[in-house]
Amino acid sequence: MATFESVWRSIEACSGQVFHTKRGIPFSYDVRHGQVHLANTNRILPRTDFARAHALMPLSGPGQLQDLQGPSYIFGILTDRRIGA
């Protein structure tokens, strides 16, 4: 499994690209000040939530992340092949 630092660098590098939730809903994001700003909603996902989710990998679904902000989005990003979590 990749380190969280390398995963976070991939998340930053993929900023602006289209990702999908497990249900297939497309979304994109920008990374600013250590936070993921979702383009399709007013949600801001902190880096710490990605670190917590990464520690739980592998994940079977966003239901395992219900205690985090935007679990569907975090799951969609971390399980995407471009991120390599």
Rosetta constraint file for C-alpha pairs under 8 A:
AtomPair CA 1 CA 85 HARMONIC 6.39 0.50
AtomPair CA 2 CA 6 HARMONIC 6.47 0.50
AtomPair CA 2 CA 7 HARMONIC 6.57 0.50
AtomPair CA 2 CA 84 HARMONIC 6.81 0.50
AtomPair CA 2 CA 85 HARMONIC 5.61 0.50
AtomPair CA 3 CA 7 HARMONIC 6.34 0.50
AtomPair CA 3 CA 85 HARMONIC 7.74 0.50
AtomPair CA 4 CA 8 HARMONIC 5.99 0.50
AtomPair CA 4 CA 51 HARMONIC 6.41 0.50
AtomPair CA 4 CA 54 HARMONIC 6.71 0.50
AtomPair CA 4 CA 85 HARMONIC 7.62 0.50
AtomPair CA 5 CA 9 HARMONIC 6.27 0.50
AtomPair CA 6 CA 10 HARMONIC 6.34 0.50
AtomPair CA 7 CA 11 HARMONIC 6.25 0.50
AtomPair CA 7 CA 83 HARMONIC 5.95 0.50
AtomPair CA 7 CA 84 HARMONIC 6.56 0.50
AtomPair CA 7 CA 85 HARMONIC 5.76 0.50
AtomPair CA 8 CA 12 HARMONIC 6.21 0.50
AtomPair CA 9 CA 13 HARMONIC 6.10 0.50
AtomPair CA 10 CA 14 HARMONIC 6.14 0.50
AtomPair CA 10 CA 82 HARMONIC 7.29 0.50
AtomPair CA 10 CA 83 HARMONIC 5.27 0.50
AtomPair CA 10 CA 84 HARMONIC 7.83 0.50
AtomPair CA 11 CA 15 HARMONIC 6.49 0.50
AtomPair CA 11 CA 31 HARMONIC 7.95 0.50
AtomPair CA 11 CA 77 HARMONIC 7.52 0.50
AtomPair CA 11 CA 83 HARMONIC 6.21 0.50
AtomPair CA 12 CA 30 HARMONIC 7.80 0.50
AtomPair CA 12 CA 31 HARMONIC 5.92 0.50
AtomPair CA 14 CA 82 HARMONIC 7.71 0.50
AtomPair CA 14 CA 83 HARMONIC 7.99 0.50
AtomPair CA 15 CA 28 HARMONIC 7.35 0.50
AtomPair CA 15 CA 29 HARMONIC 5.70 0.50
AtomPair CA 15 CA 30 HARMONIC 4.91 0.50
AtomPair CA 15 CA 31 HARMONIC 6.21 0.50
AtomPair CA 16 CA 28 HARMONIC 5.61 0.50
AtomPair CA 16 CA 29 HARMONIC 5.43 0.50
AtomPair CA 16 CA 30 HARMONIC 5.76 0.50
AtomPair CA 17 CA 28 HARMONIC 5.70 0.50
AtomPair CA 17 CA 29 HARMONIC 7.30 0.50
AtomPair CA 18 CA 26 HARMONIC 6.31 0.50
AtomPair CA 18 CA 27 HARMONIC 5.56 0.50
AtomPair CA 18 CA 28 HARMONIC 4.80 0.50
AtomPair CA 18 CA 29 HARMONIC 7.98 0.50
AtomPair CA 19 CA 26 HARMONIC 5.61 0.50
AtomPair CA 19 CA 27 HARMONIC 5.38 0.50
AtomPair CA 19 CA 28 HARMONIC 5.94 0.50
AtomPair CA 19 CA 76 HARMONIC 6.69 0.50
AtomPair CA 19 CA 77 HARMONIC 6.67 0.50
AtomPair CA 19 CA 80 HARMONIC 7.58 0.50
AtomPair CA 20 CA 24 HARMONIC 5.11 0.50
AtomPair CA 20 CA 25 HARMONIC 5.16 0.50
AtomPair CA 20 CA 26 HARMONIC 4.39 0.50
AtomPair CA 20 CA 27 HARMONIC 6.00 0.50
AtomPair CA 20 CA 73 HARMONIC 7.81 0.50
AtomPair CA 20 CA 76 HARMONIC 5.68 0.50
AtomPair CA 20 CA 77 HARMONIC 7.74 0.50
AtomPair CA 21 CA 25 HARMONIC 5.20 0.50
AtomPair CA 21 CA 26 HARMONIC 6.64 0.50
AtomPair CA 21 CA 27 HARMONIC 7.76 0.50
AtomPair CA 21 CA 72 HARMONIC 5.72 0.50
AtomPair CA 21 CA 73 HARMONIC 5.96 0.50
AtomPair CA 21 CA 75 HARMONIC 7.15 0.50
AtomPair CA 21 CA 76 HARMONIC 4.62 0.50
AtomPair CA 21 CA 77 HARMONIC 7.99 0.50
AtomPair CA 22 CA 61 HARMONIC 7.41 0.50
AtomPair CA 22 CA 62 HARMONIC 7.82 0.50
AtomPair CA 22 CA 72 HARMONIC 7.01 0.50
AtomPair CA 22 CA 75 HARMONIC 7.58 0.50
AtomPair CA 22 CA 76 HARMONIC 6.16 0.50
AtomPair CA 27 CA 38 HARMONIC 7.34 0.50
AtomPair CA 27 CA 39 HARMONIC 6.89 0.50
AtomPair CA 27 CA 40 HARMONIC 6.21 0.50
AtomPair CA 28 CA 38 HARMONIC 6.11 0.50
AtomPair CA 28 CA 39 HARMONIC 5.52 0.50
AtomPair CA 28 CA 40 HARMONIC 7.06 0.50
AtomPair CA 29 CA 36 HARMONIC 6.27 0.50
AtomPair CA 29 CA 37 HARMONIC 5.38 0.50
AtomPair CA 29 CA 38 HARMONIC 4.33 0.50
AtomPair CA 29 CA 39 HARMONIC 5.11 0.50
AtomPair CA 30 CA 36 HARMONIC 5.79 0.50
AtomPair CA 30 CA 37 HARMONIC 5.20 0.50
AtomPair CA 30 CA 38 HARMONIC 6.60 0.50
AtomPair CA 30 CA 39 HARMONIC 7.22 0.50
AtomPair CA 31 CA 35 HARMONIC 5.53 0.50
AtomPair CA 31 CA 36 HARMONIC 4.60 0.50
AtomPair CA 31 CA 37 HARMONIC 6.06 0.50
AtomPair CA 32 CA 36 HARMONIC 6.54 0.50
AtomPair CA 32 CA 37 HARMONIC 7.12 0.50
AtomPair CA 34 CA 46 HARMONIC 6.80 0.50
AtomPair CA 34 CA 47 HARMONIC 5.67 0.50
AtomPair CA 35 CA 44 HARMONIC 6.48 0.50
AtomPair CA 35 CA 45 HARMONIC 5.66 0.50
AtomPair CA 35 CA 46 HARMONIC 4.64 0.50
AtomPair CA 35 CA 47 HARMONIC 5.40 0.50
AtomPair CA 36 CA 44 HARMONIC 5.64 0.50
AtomPair CA 36 CA 45 HARMONIC 4.96 0.50
AtomPair CA 36 CA 46 HARMONIC 6.35 0.50
AtomPair CA 36 CA 47 HARMONIC 7.18 0.50
AtomPair CA 37 CA 42 HARMONIC 7.55 0.50
AtomPair CA 37 CA 43 HARMONIC 6.30 0.50
AtomPair CA 37 CA 44 HARMONIC 4.64 0.50
AtomPair CA 37 CA 45 HARMONIC 6.46 0.50
AtomPair CA 38 CA 42 HARMONIC 6.59 0.50
AtomPair CA 38 CA 43 HARMONIC 5.76 0.50
AtomPair CA 38 CA 44 HARMONIC 6.31 0.50
AtomPair CA 38 CA 45 HARMONIC 7.85 0.50
AtomPair CA 43 CA 70 HARMONIC 7.53 0.50
AtomPair CA 44 CA 69 HARMONIC 7.96 0.50
AtomPair CA 45 CA 49 HARMONIC 6.95 0.50
AtomPair CA 45 CA 50 HARMONIC 8.00 0.50
AtomPair CA 45 CA 69 HARMONIC 5.96 0.50
AtomPair CA 45 CA 70 HARMONIC 6.78 0.50
AtomPair CA 46 CA 50 HARMONIC 7.06 0.50
AtomPair CA 46 CA 69 HARMONIC 7.84 0.50
AtomPair CA 47 CA 51 HARMONIC 6.38 0.50
AtomPair CA 48 CA 52 HARMONIC 6.20 0.50
AtomPair CA 49 CA 53 HARMONIC 6.16 0.50
AtomPair CA 49 CA 68 HARMONIC 5.95 0.50
AtomPair CA 49 CA 69 HARMONIC 7.02 0.50
AtomPair CA 50 CA 54 HARMONIC 5.94 0.50
AtomPair CA 50 CA 74 HARMONIC 6.56 0.50
AtomPair CA 50 CA 78 HARMONIC 7.91 0.50
AtomPair CA 51 CA 55 HARMONIC 6.31 0.50
AtomPair CA 52 CA 56 HARMONIC 6.87 0.50
AtomPair CA 53 CA 57 HARMONIC 6.75 0.50
AtomPair CA 53 CA 65 HARMONIC 6.77 0.50
AtomPair CA 53 CA 74 HARMONIC 7.63 0.50
AtomPair CA 54 CA 58 HARMONIC 7.99 0.50
AtomPair CA 54 CA 78 HARMONIC 7.37 0.50
AtomPair CA 54 CA 85 HARMONIC 6.91 0.50
AtomPair CA 57 CA 85 HARMONIC 7.55 0.50
AtomPair CA 59 CA 64 HARMONIC 7.09 0.50
AtomPair CA 59 CA 75 HARMONIC 7.79 0.50
AtomPair CA 59 CA 79 HARMONIC 7.96 0.50
AtomPair CA 60 CA 64 HARMONIC 7.55 0.50
AtomPair CA 61 CA 65 HARMONIC 8.00 0.50
AtomPair CA 61 CA 75 HARMONIC 6.85 0.50
AtomPair CA 62 CA 66 HARMONIC 6.96 0.50
AtomPair CA 62 CA 71 HARMONIC 5.26 0.50
AtomPair CA 62 CA 72 HARMONIC 5.15 0.50
AtomPair CA 62 CA 74 HARMONIC 7.75 0.50
AtomPair CA 62 CA 75 HARMONIC 5.47 0.50
AtomPair CA 63 CA 71 HARMONIC 7.34 0.50
AtomPair CA 65 CA 71 HARMONIC 5.26 0.50
AtomPair CA 65 CA 75 HARMONIC 7.90 0.50
AtomPair CA 66 CA 71 HARMONIC 5.93 0.50
AtomPair CA 67 CA 71 HARMONIC 7.93 0.50
AtomPair CA 70 CA 74 HARMONIC 6.25 0.50
AtomPair CA 71 CA 75 HARMONIC 5.95 0.50
AtomPair CA 72 CA 76 HARMONIC 6.07 0.50
AtomPair CA 73 CA 77 HARMONIC 6.16 0.50
AtomPair CA 74 CA 78 HARMONIC 6.03 0.50
AtomPair CA 75 CA 79 HARMONIC 5.91 0.50
AtomPair CA 76 CA 80 HARMONIC 6.16 0.50
AtomPair CA 77 CA 83 HARMONIC 6.96 0.50
AtomPair CA 78 CA 83 HARMONIC 6.10 0.50
AtomPair CA 78 CA 84 HARMONIC 7.29 0.50
AtomPair CA 78 CA 85 HARMONIC 5.69 0.50
AtomPair CA 79 CA 83 HARMONIC 7.12 0.50
AtomPair CA 79 CA 84 HARMONIC 7.27 0.50
AtomPair CA 79 CA 85 HARMONIC 6.56 0.50
AtomPair CA 80 CA 84 HARMONIC 6.94 0.50
